[in-house]
Amino acid sequence: MALTTVNHRLHRLADQEALRAILNAVERQRLLLAAVQARLAPPLDQHCRYADLDNGRLTLVTDSPVWAARLRFLAPELLTGLHETHGVIKECRVRVQPTSLPTRAPTQAHRAIAMPPAAARLLLAAAEAQAGTELGLALRRLAEAGIKAGGGREGPDDR
């Protein structure tokens, strides 16, 4: 369903008082965000994602701490510019809401463990002492990963 069709249907339903109030609030927030973004230079304008004005408190939401710092720096100038159209604004809060969660780089996800063969043997001995337990299984997996990463070779000091 196209967005214009959804908007048309929403406006037809706006005869209901509650829905009309919600649509008016959304429109006010959209206009406020547009006014804020118009006063910001690119690319900062695209990183200001949300604006709300409640009891003289302007709340802005951005997608990273870097852009939040820039918005805080520009807040006094922004409040002065918005005074003409939105009245007295006492304070400006800036919040950060990332658009996605950070992910680990694939190279760091499963890095091989560099382990001397003597350490791997000690882990295997500890795993045998804890045989049949979750700790024993974990120690065995760790020792086997160390042996695999080391290529199974022993140096003269490892014997």
Secondary structure, 3 states (H helix, E strand, C coil): CCHHHHHHHHHHHCCCHHHHHHHHHHHHHHHHHHHHHHCCCCCHHHHEEEEEEECCEEEEEECCHHHHHHHHHHHHHHHHHHHHHHCCCCEEEEEECCCCCCCCCHHHHCCCCCCCHHHHHHHHHHHHHCCCCHHHHHHHHHHHHHHHHHCCCCCHHHC
